[in-house]
Amino acid sequence: MKKTLTQLGKQTALPASPKKAILEKVGNPHKGIKYCVRFSCPEFTSICPITRQPDFAHLVIDYIPKDFLVESKSLKLYLGSYRNHGAFHEDCTIEIAQRLIKEIKPVWLRIGGYWYPRGGIPIDIFYQTGNSPADVWIPPQGVPEYRGR
């Protein structure tokens, strides 16, 4: 497994853009067992494509793996690559979900993008690939509606 990973255990620069970021995967050691994996990124940042001002979000990504898990350092670098990327909230949130689906082909995935307000309006973006399996415990994302998060 270590032979296929190019970033883990090495000093790795932040990718210049999400398109240039390498999302790595590892084999699921529990194939055939349905379980939920959660990543929380409370300090996600991107740039408004019009004003070039920073946007901030708390992302929560839940997925049920099939054959692969996303390698967490590569996910951290991928999410960090949005820091200087100009895109609207909706685009960032859905693009992240679609990239994960493409790379690891999970049984199920959902993402909650809880964006902090700009201009007085918080925007929350939610996406999932379908109904969650009834036989897997998937806790609520637990990020409250905006009240000065």
VOTIGU-905529 format. One record per atom (N, C-alpha, C): residue number from 0; atom name; x, z, y. Coordinates in steps of 0.1 Angstrom, whole numbers, plus 5000, padded with zeros to 4 digits. Example, Ala and Ser with C-alpha at 12.3 -4.5 7.8 and 13.67 -1.06 7.14 Angstrom:
BEGIN
+-----+------+------+------+-------+
| pos | site | east |   up | north |
+-----+------+------+------+-------+
|   0 |    N | 5132 | 5078 |  4943 |
|   0 |   CA | 5123 | 5078 |  4955 |
|   0 |    C | 5132 | 5078 |  4967 |
|   1 |    N | 5128 | 5071 |  4978 |
|   1 |   CA | 5137 | 5071 |  4989 |
|   1 |    C | 5129 | 5079 |  5000 |
+-----+------+------+------+-------+
***
This chain:
BEGIN
+-----+------+------+------+-------+
| pos | site | east |   up | north |
+-----+------+------+------+-------+
|   0 |    N | 5008 | 5000 |  4988 |
|   0 |   CA | 5000 | 5000 |  5000 |
|   0 |    C | 5009 | 5000 |  5013 |
|   1 |    N | 5019 | 5008 |  5013 |
|   1 |   CA | 5028 | 5008 |  5025 |
|   1 |    C | 5034 | 4995 |  5028 |
|   2 |    N | 5036 | 4986 |  5018 |
|   2 |   CA | 5042 | 4973 |  5021 |
|   2 |    C | 5033 | 4964 |  5029 |
|   3 |    N | 5020 | 4966 |  5028 |
|   3 |   CA | 5011 | 4958 |  5036 |
|   3 |    C | 5008 | 4963 |  5050 |
|   4 |    N | 5011 | 4975 |  5053 |
|   4 |   CA | 5009 | 4981 |  5066 |
|   4 |    C | 5021 | 4979 |  5075 |
|   5 |    N | 5018 | 4973 |  5087 |
|   5 |   CA | 5029 | 4969 |  5096 |
|   5 |    C | 5030 | 4979 |  5107 |
|   6 |    N | 5021 | 4988 |  5109 |
|   6 |   CA | 5021 | 4997 |  5121 |
|   6 |    C | 5023 | 5011 |  5118 |
|   7 |    N | 5017 | 5016 |  5107 |
|   7 |   CA | 5017 | 5030 |  5103 |
|   7 |    C | 5032 | 5034 |  5100 |
|   8 |    N | 5035 | 5046 |  5106 |
|   8 |   CA | 5049 | 5051 |  5104 |
|   8 |    C | 5059 | 5045 |  5112 |
|   9 |    N | 5055 | 5036 |  5122 |
|   9 |   CA | 5065 | 5029 |  5130 |
|   9 |    C | 5060 | 5031 |  5145 |
|  10 |    N | 5070 | 5030 |  5154 |
|  10 |   CA | 5066 | 5030 |  5168 |
|  10 |    C | 5060 | 5016 |  5171 |
|  11 |    N | 5048 | 5016 |  5175 |
|  11 |   CA | 5041 | 5003 |  5178 |
|  11 |    C | 5035 | 5003 |  5192 |
|  12 |    N | 5038 | 4992 |  5199 |
|  12 |   CA | 5033 | 4991 |  5212 |
|  12 |    C | 5018 | 4988 |  5212 |
|  13 |    N | 5012 | 4992 |  5223 |
|  13 |   CA | 4998 | 4989 |  5225 |
|  13 |    C | 4996 | 4974 |  5226 |
|  14 |    N | 4987 | 4968 |  5218 |
|  14 |   CA | 4985 | 4953 |  5219 |
|  14 |    C | 4981 | 4949 |  5233 |
|  15 |    N | 4984 | 4937 |  5237 |
|  15 |   CA | 4981 | 4932 |  5250 |
|  15 |    C | 4967 | 4929 |  5252 |
|  16 |    N | 4959 | 4927 |  5241 |
|  16 |   CA | 4945 | 4924 |  5242 |
|  16 |    C | 4938 | 4927 |  5229 |
|  17 |    N | 4925 | 4928 |  5229 |
|  17 |   CA | 4918 | 4930 |  5216 |
|  17 |    C | 4921 | 4918 |  5206 |
|  18 |    N | 4921 | 4906 |  5211 |
|  18 |   CA | 4924 | 4894 |  5202 |
|  18 |    C | 4937 | 4895 |  5196 |
|  19 |    N | 4947 | 4900 |  5203 |
|  19 |   CA | 4961 | 4901 |  5197 |
|  19 |    C | 4963 | 4914 |  5189 |
|  20 |    N | 4954 | 4923 |  5189 |
|  20 |   CA | 4955 | 4935 |  5181 |
|  20 |    C | 4953 | 4932 |  5166 |
|  21 |    N | 4961 | 4939 |  5158 |
|  21 |   CA | 4960 | 4937 |  5144 |
|  21 |    C | 4953 | 4949 |  5138 |
|  22 |    N | 4941 | 4947 |  5132 |
|  22 |   CA | 4934 | 4957 |  5125 |
|  22 |    C | 4938 | 4957 |  5111 |
|  23 |    N | 4943 | 4968 |  5106 |
|  23 |   CA | 4948 | 4968 |  5092 |
|  23 |    C | 4938 | 4975 |  5083 |
|  24 |    N | 4939 | 4973 |  5071 |
|  24 |   CA | 4929 | 4979 |  5061 |
|  24 |    C | 4937 | 4984 |  5049 |
|  25 |    N | 4931 | 4994 |  5042 |
|  25 |   CA | 4937 | 4999 |  5030 |
|  25 |    C | 4926 | 4998 |  5020 |
|  26 |    N | 4930 | 4998 |  5007 |
|  26 |   CA | 4920 | 4998 |  4996 |
|  26 |    C | 4912 | 5011 |  4996 |
|  27 |    N | 4899 | 5010 |  4993 |
|  27 |   CA | 4891 | 5022 |  4992 |
|  27 |    C | 4894 | 5029 |  4979 |
|  28 |    N | 4899 | 5041 |  4979 |
|  28 |   CA | 4902 | 5048 |  4967 |
|  28 |    C | 4890 | 5053 |  4959 |
|  29 |    N | 4878 | 5052 |  4965 |
|  29 |   CA | 4866 | 5056 |  4959 |
|  29 |    C | 4855 | 5045 |  4958 |
|  30 |    N | 4859 | 5034 |  4954 |
|  30 |   CA | 4850 | 5022 |  4953 |
|  30 |    C | 4839 | 5027 |  4943 |
|  31 |    N | 4827 | 5023 |  4947 |
|  31 |   CA | 4815 | 5026 |  4938 |
|  31 |    C | 4808 | 5039 |  4942 |
|  32 |    N | 4815 | 5047 |  4951 |
|  32 |   CA | 4809 | 5059 |  4956 |
|  32 |    C | 4805 | 5056 |  4971 |
|  33 |    N | 4792 | 5058 |  4974 |
|  33 |   CA | 4788 | 5056 |  4988 |
|  33 |    C | 4790 | 5069 |  4996 |
|  34 |    N | 4798 | 5067 |  5007 |
|  34 |   CA | 4801 | 5078 |  5016 |
|  34 |    C | 4803 | 5073 |  5030 |
|  35 |    N | 4801 | 5081 |  5040 |
|  35 |   CA | 4801 | 5077 |  5054 |
|  35 |    C | 4815 | 5081 |  5060 |
|  36 |    N | 4821 | 5072 |  5067 |
|  36 |   CA | 4833 | 5075 |  5074 |
|  36 |    C | 4830 | 5074 |  5089 |
|  37 |    N | 4834 | 5084 |  5097 |
|  37 |   CA | 4831 | 5084 |  5111 |
|  37 |    C | 4844 | 5084 |  5119 |
|  38 |    N | 4845 | 5076 |  5130 |
|  38 |   CA | 4855 | 5077 |  5140 |
|  38 |    C | 4849 | 5080 |  5153 |
|  39 |    N | 4854 | 5089 |  5160 |
|  39 |   CA | 4849 | 5092 |  5174 |
|  39 |    C | 4860 | 5090 |  5183 |
|  40 |    N | 4857 | 5082 |  5194 |
|  40 |   CA | 4867 | 5079 |  5204 |
|  40 |    C | 4861 | 5083 |  5218 |
|  41 |    N | 4863 | 5096 |  5222 |
|  41 |   CA | 4857 | 5101 |  5234 |
|  41 |    C | 4864 | 5096 |  5247 |
|  42 |    N | 4875 | 5089 |  5246 |
|  42 |   CA | 4882 | 5085 |  5258 |
|  42 |    C | 4884 | 5070 |  5258 |
|  43 |    N | 4875 | 5062 |  5253 |
|  43 |   CA | 4876 | 5048 |  5253 |
|  43 |    C | 4875 | 5042 |  5268 |
|  44 |    N | 4884 | 5033 |  5271 |
|  44 |   CA | 4884 | 5027 |  5284 |
|  44 |    C | 4885 | 5012 |  5283 |
|  45 |    N | 4879 | 5005 |  5293 |
|  45 |   CA | 4880 | 4991 |  5294 |
|  45 |    C | 4879 | 4988 |  5309 |
|  46 |    N | 4879 | 4976 |  5313 |
|  46 |   CA | 4878 | 4972 |  5327 |
|  46 |    C | 4866 | 4963 |  5330 |
|  47 |    N | 4859 | 4966 |  5341 |
|  47 |   CA | 4848 | 4957 |  5345 |
|  47 |    C | 4854 | 4943 |  5348 |
|  48 |    N | 4848 | 4933 |  5342 |
|  48 |   CA | 4853 | 4920 |  5344 |
|  48 |    C | 4851 | 4914 |  5358 |
|  49 |    N | 4842 | 4920 |  5366 |
|  49 |   CA | 4840 | 4916 |  5380 |
|  49 |    C | 4848 | 4924 |  5390 |
|  50 |    N | 4846 | 4937 |  5389 |
|  50 |   CA | 4853 | 4946 |  5400 |
|  50 |    C | 4867 | 4950 |  5396 |
|  51 |    N | 4870 | 4948 |  5383 |
|  51 |   CA | 4883 | 4953 |  5377 |
|  51 |    C | 4885 | 4968 |  5378 |
|  52 |    N | 4874 | 4975 |  5380 |
|  52 |   CA | 4875 | 4990 |  5380 |
|  52 |    C | 4873 | 4995 |  5366 |
|  53 |    N | 4879 | 5006 |  5363 |
|  53 |   CA | 4878 | 5011 |  5349 |
|  53 |    C | 4864 | 5016 |  5345 |
|  54 |    N | 4861 | 5014 |  5332 |
|  54 |   CA | 4849 | 5019 |  5326 |
|  54 |    C | 4853 | 5028 |  5315 |
|  55 |    N | 4845 | 5039 |  5313 |
|  55 |   CA | 4848 | 5049 |  5303 |
|  55 |    C | 4836 | 5051 |  5293 |
|  56 |    N | 4839 | 5053 |  5281 |
|  56 |   CA | 4829 | 5055 |  5271 |
|  56 |    C | 4833 | 5065 |  5260 |
|  57 |    N | 4823 | 5070 |  5253 |
|  57 |   CA | 4825 | 5078 |  5241 |
|  57 |    C | 4820 | 5069 |  5230 |
|  58 |    N | 4828 | 5064 |  5222 |
|  58 |   CA | 4824 | 5056 |  5210 |
|  58 |    C | 4823 | 5064 |  5198 |
|  59 |    N | 4813 | 5062 |  5190 |
|  59 |   CA | 4811 | 5068 |  5177 |
|  59 |    C | 4809 | 5056 |  5167 |
|  60 |    N | 4818 | 5055 |  5157 |
|  60 |   CA | 4817 | 5044 |  5147 |
|  60 |    C | 4815 | 5051 |  5134 |
|  61 |    N | 4804 | 5047 |  5127 |
|  61 |   CA | 4801 | 5052 |  5113 |
|  61 |    C | 4800 | 5040 |  5104 |
|  62 |    N | 4806 | 5041 |  5093 |
|  62 |   CA | 4805 | 5030 |  5083 |
|  62 |    C | 4806 | 5035 |  5069 |
|  63 |    N | 4800 | 5028 |  5060 |
|  63 |   CA | 4800 | 5030 |  5046 |
|  63 |    C | 4810 | 5020 |  5040 |
|  64 |    N | 4822 | 5024 |  5035 |
|  64 |   CA | 4831 | 5014 |  5030 |
|  64 |    C | 4827 | 5008 |  5017 |
|  65 |    N | 4832 | 4996 |  5015 |
|  65 |   CA | 4830 | 4989 |  5002 |
|  65 |    C | 4843 | 4988 |  4995 |
|  66 |    N | 4851 | 4978 |  4997 |
|  66 |   CA | 4864 | 4977 |  4991 |
|  66 |    C | 4876 | 4982 |  4999 |
|  67 |    N | 4873 | 4983 |  5013 |
|  67 |   CA | 4884 | 4986 |  5022 |
|  67 |    C | 4880 | 4997 |  5032 |
|  68 |    N | 4890 | 5005 |  5037 |
|  68 |   CA | 4889 | 5014 |  5048 |
|  68 |    C | 4897 | 5008 |  5059 |
|  69 |    N | 4893 | 5010 |  5071 |
|  69 |   CA | 4901 | 5006 |  5083 |
|  69 |    C | 4912 | 5017 |  5084 |
|  70 |    N | 4925 | 5012 |  5086 |
|  70 |   CA | 4936 | 5021 |  5088 |
|  70 |    C | 4935 | 5027 |  5102 |
|  71 |    N | 4935 | 5040 |  5103 |
|  71 |   CA | 4932 | 5046 |  5116 |
|  71 |    C | 4942 | 5044 |  5127 |
|  72 |    N | 4955 | 5042 |  5125 |
|  72 |   CA | 4964 | 5040 |  5136 |
|  72 |    C | 4961 | 5026 |  5141 |
|  73 |    N | 4959 | 5016 |  5133 |
|  73 |   CA | 4956 | 5003 |  5138 |
|  73 |    C | 4943 | 5002 |  5146 |
|  74 |    N | 4933 | 5011 |  5142 |
|  74 |   CA | 4920 | 5012 |  5149 |
|  74 |    C | 4923 | 5018 |  5163 |
|  75 |    N | 4931 | 5028 |  5163 |
|  75 |   CA | 4935 | 5034 |  5176 |
|  75 |    C | 4942 | 5024 |  5185 |
|  76 |    N | 4951 | 5016 |  5180 |
|  76 |   CA | 4957 | 5006 |  5188 |
|  76 |    C | 4948 | 4995 |  5193 |
|  77 |    N | 4939 | 4991 |  5184 |
|  77 |   CA | 4929 | 4981 |  5187 |
|  77 |    C | 4920 | 4986 |  5198 |
|  78 |    N | 4915 | 4998 |  5197 |
|  78 |   CA | 4906 | 5004 |  5207 |
|  78 |    C | 4914 | 5005 |  5220 |
|  79 |    N | 4926 | 5009 |  5220 |
|  79 |   CA | 4935 | 5011 |  5231 |
|  79 |    C | 4937 | 4998 |  5239 |
|  80 |    N | 4937 | 4987 |  5231 |
|  80 |   CA | 4939 | 4974 |  5237 |
|  80 |    C | 4929 | 4969 |  5247 |
|  81 |    N | 4917 | 4976 |  5247 |
|  81 |   CA | 4907 | 4973 |  5256 |
|  81 |    C | 4910 | 4979 |  5270 |
|  82 |    N | 4920 | 4988 |  5271 |
|  82 |   CA | 4923 | 4995 |  5283 |
|  82 |    C | 4924 | 4985 |  5295 |
|  83 |    N | 4930 | 4973 |  5293 |
|  83 |   CA | 4931 | 4964 |  5304 |
|  83 |    C | 4923 | 4951 |  5302 |
|  84 |    N | 4913 | 4952 |  5293 |
|  84 |   CA | 4905 | 4941 |  5289 |
|  84 |    C | 4892 | 4941 |  5298 |
|  85 |    N | 4889 | 4930 |  5304 |
|  85 |   CA | 4877 | 4929 |  5312 |
|  85 |    C | 4865 | 4924 |  5304 |
|  86 |    N | 4856 | 4933 |  5303 |
|  86 |   CA | 4843 | 4929 |  5295 |
|  86 |    C | 4832 | 4939 |  5299 |
|  87 |    N | 4820 | 4935 |  5298 |
|  87 |   CA | 4809 | 4944 |  5301 |
|  87 |    C | 4807 | 4953 |  5289 |
|  88 |    N | 4800 | 4964 |  5292 |
|  88 |   CA | 4798 | 4975 |  5281 |
|  88 |    C | 4793 | 4969 |  5268 |
|  89 |    N | 4782 | 4961 |  5270 |
|  89 |   CA | 4776 | 4955 |  5258 |
|  89 |    C | 4786 | 4947 |  5250 |
|  90 |    N | 4794 | 4939 |  5257 |
|  90 |   CA | 4803 | 4930 |  5250 |
|  90 |    C | 4814 | 4938 |  5242 |
|  91 |    N | 4819 | 4948 |  5249 |
|  91 |   CA | 4829 | 4957 |  5242 |
|  91 |    C | 4823 | 4963 |  5230 |
|  92 |    N | 4812 | 4969 |  5231 |
|  92 |   CA | 4806 | 4977 |  5220 |
|  92 |    C | 4803 | 4967 |  5208 |
|  93 |    N | 4797 | 4956 |  5210 |
|  93 |   CA | 4793 | 4947 |  5200 |
|  93 |    C | 4805 | 4940 |  5194 |
|  94 |    N | 4815 | 4937 |  5203 |
|  94 |   CA | 4827 | 4930 |  5198 |
|  94 |    C | 4835 | 4939 |  5188 |
|  95 |    N | 4835 | 4952 |  5191 |
|  95 |   CA | 4842 | 4961 |  5182 |
|  95 |    C | 4835 | 4962 |  5169 |
|  96 |    N | 4822 | 4963 |  5169 |
|  96 |   CA | 4814 | 4963 |  5156 |
|  96 |    C | 4817 | 4950 |  5148 |
|  97 |    N | 4816 | 4939 |  5155 |
|  97 |   CA | 4818 | 4926 |  5148 |
|  97 |    C | 4832 | 4924 |  5142 |
|  98 |    N | 4842 | 4929 |  5149 |
|  98 |   CA | 4856 | 4928 |  5144 |
|  98 |    C | 4857 | 4937 |  5132 |
|  99 |    N | 4852 | 4949 |  5132 |
|  99 |   CA | 4853 | 4958 |  5120 |
|  99 |    C | 4846 | 4952 |  5108 |
| 100 |    N | 4834 | 4946 |  5111 |
| 100 |   CA | 4826 | 4940 |  5100 |
| 100 |    C | 4835 | 4928 |  5094 |
| 101 |    N | 4841 | 4920 |  5102 |
| 101 |   CA | 4849 | 4909 |  5098 |
| 101 |    C | 4861 | 4913 |  5090 |
| 102 |    N | 4867 | 4924 |  5094 |
| 102 |   CA | 4880 | 4928 |  5088 |
| 102 |    C | 4877 | 4936 |  5075 |
| 103 |    N | 4868 | 4945 |  5074 |
| 103 |   CA | 4866 | 4954 |  5063 |
| 103 |    C | 4854 | 4952 |  5054 |
| 104 |    N | 4845 | 4944 |  5060 |
| 104 |   CA | 4832 | 4940 |  5052 |
| 104 |    C | 4826 | 4953 |  5046 |
| 105 |    N | 4822 | 4962 |  5055 |
| 105 |   CA | 4816 | 4975 |  5050 |
| 105 |    C | 4802 | 4973 |  5044 |
| 106 |    N | 4797 | 4982 |  5036 |
| 106 |   CA | 4783 | 4982 |  5031 |
| 106 |    C | 4774 | 4983 |  5043 |
| 107 |    N | 4777 | 4991 |  5052 |
| 107 |   CA | 4769 | 4994 |  5064 |
| 107 |    C | 4778 | 4999 |  5075 |
| 108 |    N | 4774 | 4995 |  5088 |
| 108 |   CA | 4781 | 5000 |  5099 |
| 108 |    C | 4772 | 5002 |  5111 |
| 109 |    N | 4775 | 5013 |  5119 |
| 109 |   CA | 4768 | 5014 |  5131 |
| 109 |    C | 4778 | 5019 |  5142 |
| 110 |    N | 4775 | 5016 |  5154 |
| 110 |   CA | 4783 | 5020 |  5165 |
| 110 |    C | 4774 | 5025 |  5176 |
| 111 |    N | 4778 | 5036 |  5182 |
| 111 |   CA | 4771 | 5041 |  5194 |
| 111 |    C | 4781 | 5040 |  5206 |
| 112 |    N | 4779 | 5033 |  5216 |
| 112 |   CA | 4787 | 5032 |  5228 |
| 112 |    C | 4780 | 5040 |  5239 |
| 113 |    N | 4785 | 5052 |  5242 |
| 113 |   CA | 4779 | 5061 |  5252 |
| 113 |    C | 4788 | 5059 |  5265 |
| 114 |    N | 4783 | 5051 |  5274 |
| 114 |   CA | 4791 | 5047 |  5285 |
| 114 |    C | 4788 | 5057 |  5297 |
| 115 |    N | 4798 | 5061 |  5304 |
| 115 |   CA | 4797 | 5070 |  5315 |
| 115 |    C | 4792 | 5061 |  5327 |
| 116 |    N | 4785 | 5067 |  5336 |
| 116 |   CA | 4778 | 5060 |  5347 |
| 116 |    C | 4788 | 5053 |  5357 |
| 117 |    N | 4784 | 5042 |  5361 |
| 117 |   CA | 4791 | 5035 |  5372 |
| 117 |    C | 4779 | 5031 |  5381 |
| 118 |    N | 4779 | 5034 |  5394 |
| 118 |   CA | 4768 | 5030 |  5402 |
| 118 |    C | 4756 | 5039 |  5399 |
| 119 |    N | 4758 | 5050 |  5393 |
| 119 |   CA | 4747 | 5060 |  5390 |
| 119 |    C | 4739 | 5057 |  5378 |
| 120 |    N | 4743 | 5047 |  5370 |
| 120 |   CA | 4735 | 5044 |  5358 |
| 120 |    C | 4744 | 5044 |  5346 |
| 121 |    N | 4742 | 5053 |  5336 |
| 121 |   CA | 4749 | 5052 |  5323 |
| 121 |    C | 4742 | 5042 |  5315 |
| 122 |    N | 4750 | 5035 |  5307 |
| 122 |   CA | 4745 | 5025 |  5298 |
| 122 |    C | 4750 | 5028 |  5284 |
| 123 |    N | 4740 | 5030 |  5275 |
| 123 |   CA | 4744 | 5033 |  5261 |
| 123 |    C | 4740 | 5021 |  5252 |
| 124 |    N | 4749 | 5017 |  5244 |
| 124 |   CA | 4747 | 5005 |  5235 |
| 124 |    C | 4748 | 5010 |  5221 |
| 125 |    N | 4738 | 5005 |  5213 |
| 125 |   CA | 4737 | 5009 |  5199 |
| 125 |    C | 4736 | 4997 |  5190 |
| 126 |    N | 4743 | 4996 |  5179 |
| 126 |   CA | 4742 | 4985 |  5170 |
| 126 |    C | 4744 | 4990 |  5156 |
| 127 |    N | 4737 | 4984 |  5146 |
| 127 |   CA | 4740 | 4987 |  5132 |
| 127 |    C | 4736 | 4975 |  5124 |
| 128 |    N | 4742 | 4974 |  5112 |
| 128 |   CA | 4741 | 4962 |  5104 |
| 128 |    C | 4728 | 4961 |  5096 |
| 129 |    N | 4720 | 4971 |  5096 |
| 129 |   CA | 4707 | 4971 |  5089 |
| 129 |    C | 4703 | 4986 |  5086 |
| 130 |    N | 4694 | 4988 |  5078 |
| 130 |   CA | 4690 | 5002 |  5075 |
| 130 |    C | 4701 | 5009 |  5067 |
| 131 |    N | 4703 | 5021 |  5070 |
| 131 |   CA | 4713 | 5029 |  5063 |
| 131 |    C | 4708 | 5032 |  5049 |
| 132 |    N | 4717 | 5032 |  5039 |
| 132 |   CA | 4713 | 5035 |  5026 |
| 132 |    C | 4707 | 5050 |  5025 |
| 133 |    N | 4696 | 5051 |  5018 |
| 133 |   CA | 4689 | 5064 |  5017 |
| 133 |    C | 4697 | 5074 |  5010 |
| 134 |    N | 4706 | 5070 |  5001 |
| 134 |   CA | 4714 | 5080 |  4993 |
| 134 |    C | 4727 | 5084 |  4999 |
| 135 |    N | 4729 | 5081 |  5012 |
| 135 |   CA | 4742 | 5086 |  5018 |
| 135 |    C | 4738 | 5094 |  5030 |
| 136 |    N | 4745 | 5106 |  5031 |
| 136 |   CA | 4743 | 5115 |  5043 |
| 136 |    C | 4750 | 5109 |  5055 |
| 137 |    N | 4742 | 5105 |  5065 |
| 137 |   CA | 4748 | 5100 |  5077 |
| 137 |    C | 4743 | 5109 |  5089 |
| 138 |    N | 4751 | 5118 |  5093 |
| 138 |   CA | 4747 | 5127 |  5104 |
| 138 |    C | 4744 | 5120 |  5117 |
| 139 |    N | 4736 | 5127 |  5125 |
| 139 |   CA | 4733 | 5121 |  5139 |
| 139 |    C | 4747 | 5120 |  5146 |
| 140 |    N | 4748 | 5111 |  5155 |
| 140 |   CA | 4760 | 5109 |  5163 |
| 140 |    C | 4764 | 5121 |  5172 |
| 141 |    N | 4754 | 5128 |  5176 |
| 141 |   CA | 4756 | 5140 |  5183 |
| 141 |    C | 4761 | 5139 |  5198 |
| 142 |    N | 4760 | 5127 |  5203 |
| 142 |   CA | 4764 | 5126 |  5217 |
| 142 |    C | 4751 | 5127 |  5225 |
| 143 |    N | 4750 | 5137 |  5234 |
| 143 |   CA | 4737 | 5139 |  5241 |
| 143 |    C | 4735 | 5128 |  5252 |
| 144 |    N | 4722 | 5126 |  5255 |
| 144 |   CA | 4720 | 5117 |  5266 |
| 144 |    C | 4727 | 5122 |  5279 |
| 145 |    N | 4730 | 5112 |  5288 |
| 145 |   CA | 4739 | 5116 |  5299 |
| 145 |    C | 4732 | 5126 |  5308 |
| 146 |    N | 4739 | 5137 |  5310 |
| 146 |   CA | 4735 | 5148 |  5319 |
| 146 |    C | 4748 | 5153 |  5325 |
| 147 |    N | 4757 | 5145 |  5329 |
| 147 |   CA | 4770 | 5149 |  5333 |
| 147 |    C | 4779 | 5152 |  5322 |
| 148 |    N | 4778 | 5144 |  5311 |
| 148 |   CA | 4786 | 5147 |  5298 |
| 148 |    C | 4798 | 5154 |  5302 |
+-----+------+------+------+-------+
***
